[in-house]
C-alpha cells in the first residue's frame, strides 16, 4: 500500500463519532479512515472505565469484495 499513512495513534489525535448499542460500541475516525467495533466499555476494579475488546478496520484498504460482504452482512 503505497498511500498508507501512519495513523497508528489516531485515537489520541481525533475525536470519534460514537454510537453505542446494547452489545457493541462503534467508533468512527473519519480523518484516519478507521472504524472500531468494541464490546461495551466496562469498569475495572470499580473505578476506571475501560474500552471493551476492540477490532479496527482500515476502510481505505477494503477491497470491493470486502465492501460487498459488509453490505450483505448489514443487509444494505
JOQUIUR-V145469 format. One record per pair of residues at least 6 apart in sequence whose ideal C-beta (glycine too) atoms are under 6 Angstrom apart, sorted by sequence separation. I is the first residue (numbers start at 1). J is the second residue. D is the distance in Angstrom with one decimal. If there is no record, write none. Layout:
I & J & D
I & J & D
This chain:
43 & 49 & 5.8
44 & 50 & 4.9
19 & 26 & 4.7
28 & 35 & 5.3
41 & 49 & 5.5
42 & 50 & 5.9
18 & 27 & 5.1
27 & 36 & 4.3
41 & 51 & 5.6
16 & 27 & 3.9
17 & 28 & 4.5
26 & 37 & 5.8
41 & 52 & 6.0
16 & 28 & 5.7
40 & 52 & 5.3
16 & 29 & 5.0
24 & 37 & 5.8
25 & 38 & 4.5
38 & 51 & 5.6
39 & 52 & 2.9
38 & 52 & 4.6
39 & 53 & 5.1
14 & 29 & 5.0
38 & 54 & 4.2
14 & 31 & 5.1
14 & 32 & 6.0
36 & 54 & 5.2
37 & 55 & 5.4
10 & 29 & 5.3
36 & 56 & 4.8
10 & 32 & 3.5
34 & 56 & 5.5
35 & 57 & 4.7
10 & 34 & 5.9
34 & 58 & 6.0
7 & 32 & 4.2
33 & 59 & 4.7
33 & 60 & 4.8
